[in-house]
Amino acid sequence: MKRTIIGAVVGGLIIFFWQAASHVAFNLHEPSQMYTASQDSVLNVLTKHLKKEGGYILPRMENEQDMAKADEFTKSVTGKPWARIQYYSNYNISMQENMIRGLIVDIFLVFLVIYLIRQLKTPTMKTILGMCLVIGVLVFTNSPYTQHIWYPVFDLRAELIDLIVSWGLCGLWLGWYLPRRVESRRVE
């Protein structure tokens, strides 16, 4: 169990530090969180017109419209500007709390991956690295890419880089650490 915990903590730290570097040092996600000098004006308009927190798509027709109205609406907005808004009525972000929660989640995810690796008869560097890369591709395809299909995101490439690099680095760590521990256990 000690080896599993060490593997999960180090693997979680690897993923966490890559995510931090991606957002802060390399700024790969800038396209999805850009600055506008008009932010105060935009927020004032949103606050005036949006009375409840939530996600909004503009323009959007009201719910439960018939197909004819839906087709008419689609034709009327095609080719025009649109926006996807995540509106919060109160800015209350604790970076410290978010970072701690993020690190805990990363460690937990690596713990689950180690569980899967332990189900293999003879895990090798190659199989562990391959498994971690497959996990990165699965997560990318299931979440950021599927989201992008419906509502294009501006940092899709950054999401792919994050998942391949972080899980690849984690796979290298686990591929080096876990098989060695299995071998040392057999020798003992």
Buried (B, 14 or more C-beta within 10 A) or exposed (E): EEBBEEBBBBBBBBBBBBBBBBBEEBEBBEEEEEEEEEEEEEEEEBEEEBEEEEEBEEEEEEEEEEEEEEEEBEEEBEEEEEEEEEBEEEEEEEEEEEEEEBBEEBBEBBBEBBEEBEEBEEBEBEBBBEBBBEBBBEBBEEEBBEEBEEEEBEBBEBBBBBBBBBBBBBBBBBBEBBBEBBEEEEEE
